[in-house]
Amino acid sequence: MAGSTQTVSEYITHHLTNLTYGELPGGFEREDGAIIGEGGAWVMAHGAREASAMGFSAIHVDSMLWSTGLGILFCWLFRRVAKKAETGVPSGMVNVVEMIVEFVDSTVRDTFHGNNKLIAPLALTIFVWVLLMNLMDLVPIDLVPKVLEVVAGVPFQKIVPSTDVNITLGMAIGVFILMLYYSIKIKGFGFLKELSFTPFNHWAFIPVNLFMEVVGLLAKPFSLGLRLFGNLYAGEMIFILIAALFSAGVAWMVPAGFLQVTWAIFHLLIIPLQAFIFMVLTIVYLSMAHEDH
């Protein structure tokens, strides 16, 4: 629920602001009226205005910690299950993990047409990691931020890393680097030739081909990262808007509760779907990088 001292606009802005650490320029006036000394200072932002003033060097501390923590959880859980796995009929978490591994493995076999032992583990990591980050969207909006604010005095907290474009684009750029690496490793000079003579196989069209191919190549990581970010950010925004209804009065509590449950059930489809799409597109892009024409 929105705090009684907050307007709906302030409530929404608060929940969409990351816990940001960065450098404020000298002479900057902070939210509490303090003035940053000459030379600037590295501090935690006290609001969206301060976070914006920190510029590109700012770090979203909450996104980094939650994404790293969920990555560690993934590694620990799968290692623990792998140590427990044995012959016979699996049960419990072992069964769930085996189903996920078999699902990812079959998807890689059907989609990837090269020969690379890295692709299946990479696809499994991407699918489970993105799935865990997306699942954080089902945690009640105010629960974790309120607890951290009361217990540790943390002013802002976004617990869904995939609603941070820095995280999604960071993962997409990682995939893009692998695409370039394998394109050059597998095709060599043929990669440049592919860019220069596709789709028009004539030297006179090299500038046109390069423009079209480079734009298409650069569009892949942007579309990969922004698709995940856009879908999860929109879903989080709707959860926040529904939560804000609770502050509108007793008459809105039942409709707001119904909307929360309904949207959460619908989101159960969106969460694994977006993880699956990110994984499949990664496999497809890397498969294209392995195709030597």
N, C-alpha and C positions, 0 to 999 in steps of 0.2 A: 504493500500500500504506500501511496505517496505520503510523505510527511506532512503534518498539518501546517508547517511553516513554509512549505514549498508550493508554488503554483504548478499547474500541469506542465507548463513549458519548462520550468526549472527542473522538475522531476525527470522529464525526458532527457534534457541536456545532461543532467547528472549521471544518468544510467548509460549514456552514450559517450562519456568521457573516460579515457584510459588513465590509469595511474602512470603519470609520465615523469621521467627524470631527464633533465637536460640543462643547457646553459642559457640563462637569461642575460641579455645585453646590459651593459652599464647604463644607469639612469632609468631603468625600467621600474615603473611603479607597480607593486604587487597588489593582490586582492586585499591584503590587510593594511595597505597604505605604506608599507616599507619600501624604500628605494634601494635598488641594487647599486652597489658601489662601482667605481670605475674599473674596467677590465672584465666585468660580468661575474657571474657565479653559477656553479652547478647546484641545482636544487630540485626538489620535487614540486611539480606544478600544483597550484591551488585552484585551478580552474581551466576551462577550455581556452580562455584568452592567453593565459600564461603558457599553456602547452603549445599553442599556435606560435607564440613569439619565440619558442625554443628552436623552431626550424627543423631542418633535416637531421640534425645531430641528436634529436631527442629519442629516448628509448621508452617504449611502452613496457613498463616493468611487469604489469599484470599479464599481458599477452605472452611475454617471454617466459615467465614463471609457470603459467598454466600449460602452455604448449610443451615446455621441457618436462614438466611433471607428468603430463599425460604420455609423453614419449617414454619416459622411464617406467611408468606403469605398464605400458604395452610390453616393453622388453622383459620386465620382471615377471609379468603374468604368463607370457608365452614360454619363457625359460622354465618357470615353475611347472607348467603343464607338460612341457617336453620331457622333463625329468621324471614326471609321473606316468607318462605314456608307456603302455605295455601291450603285449598281444592280448587278444580277446575283445569282448564287446566294451567299447568305451562308455563312460557315464559322466554326468555332471559337466563340469567345465572342460574336461578333456574332450568330450563329445562336441561341445560348441566350437572349441578351437580347431578340432579336426575338420569340422564342417566348413569353417571359414577358410582353412588352408586348402581343402579340396576345391572349394568354390573359386578361389583366386587362381589356383593351379590350372583348373579347366579353362578359365577365362584367358589366361596367358597362352595356353596351348592353342586355343581357337583364334586368338587375335595376333599374337606375335609370330612372325614368319622367319625370324633369324635364328642364330644359335648363340645365346648369351646366358650364362648361368646367373647373371646379376638381376635379370628382369623379374623373375618370379619373387625373390625376396624383396626387391624394391616395390613391386606391386602390392605385396602383402603388407609391407610397412606403411605405404601410402594409404591403403584402404582402411586399416585398423586405426592408424593415427588420426586421419581425418574423421573417421567415424566417432572416435572418442572425443575429439574436439567439438564435433557437432552435437553429441549427446549432452554436452554441458548446457545446451540451449533449453533442456527440459527441467533444469534445476530452477526452482522458484526465483523470480527476478530479484526480490529483495533479500532473500535468505543470506547468501554469502556476503554481499556488500554490507548488510546491516550488522552481521556478526563481526566482520573485520573492523568496521567502524567503531563498534562498542568495545571490543576486546583490545584492538591494537591501534585504534585511532586512524585507520587508513581511510582517507576521504573518498577515494574513487576505486572502483573495482569492476572490470569487465572480465567475466569468467569464461566467455566463449571465444577462444582464440581465432576461430574462423570468421568472426565478425570484424576482424581487424585486417584491413587490406594489406598491411605490411607482412602479415603471416602468410596469407594466401599467395601473394605475389612472390614472396620469398621462396615458397615451395615451388611455384611455377618456374621461377628463374633457375632453381636447381635442376629441374627437369630440362629446361632449355639448354643449360650448359652440357648436360649429358647428350642431348640431341646433337649439338655442335661437335662434341668430342667423338661420338661414334660415326657421325657423317664424315668427318675428316679421316678418322682411323680406317673406316671400311672403304670409303670411296676415294680418298686421297684427292688428287687433282680433279678427279671426276666430279667431286662435289661442286667445285667452282664451275666446271663445264655444265653441270646440271642446272645451276642457277642462271648461267648465261644463255643456254640454248633451249630452255623450256619456258613457254610452250611452243615458241616459234624457232624452228631449227635452221636459223640463218644468221650470219654474222651481223647483217644490217639491223637486226632486231635485238641485239645484245643489250642496249640501254633500256629498251622496253621490258625485256625479259628480266633483267636485274631488278628493275623497279618493282615489277609485279611479284617476283619470287621473294625478294628481301622483305617487302611489306607483308606478304603472306607468312613468311618465316617468323617475323617479329610479332605478328598478330597472335600466334599460337600461345606463347606464355601469358600474354595479356588476357586473352579470352579464357584460358585455363584458370588463372587466378581470380579474375573479376567475376566469373560465373559463380564460383563457390562463395566468394565474398558477398555478392549481390543477393543470392538466395538466402544465406544465413542472416545477413544484416536485416533484410526485409522481414524475416521471420522473427528476429529478436525485437524489431521495432513494433511489430504487431503485439507481441507479448507485453511490451512496455505500455502500449496504448490501452490494452485491456486491463492491465494492473492499475493504470491511472483511474479507471472507472470506479474502483473501490472507494476513492476519495470523493465521489460525486454524491454520496449519501446512501442510506440503508436500502432504498428502493433499487439501486443499481448493483447491489452485492450478488444477488442470485443470478441475474443476467450475465454479470462479469465472470462469476464462477463457471457458469455454463460455457461461456465463450472460451475461457482459459482451457477447460477440459477438451472442448471440441478442437481447438487449434492445436493442442498438445497431441491429440490422437492423429490429426492430419499431419503434424510435423514428424510423427513416427515414420511416415513414408518418405518425407523429404530428406531426413537425416541420412539414412543409408543410401538413398538414391544419389545424393550429391557426392558422397564418398565413392560410390561405384563409378559415377561419371568421371570424376577426377582420375581414378585409377585406370579406367579403360582408355581415356584420352592419352594418358601417359604411355600406356603400352602401345597404342596406335602410333604416336609420334616417334617413339623409339624404334618401332618396327619400320617406319618409313625411313629412319636414319640408317637402318641396316640394309635397305634395298639398294643394290648397285645396278643401275640401268646400263 
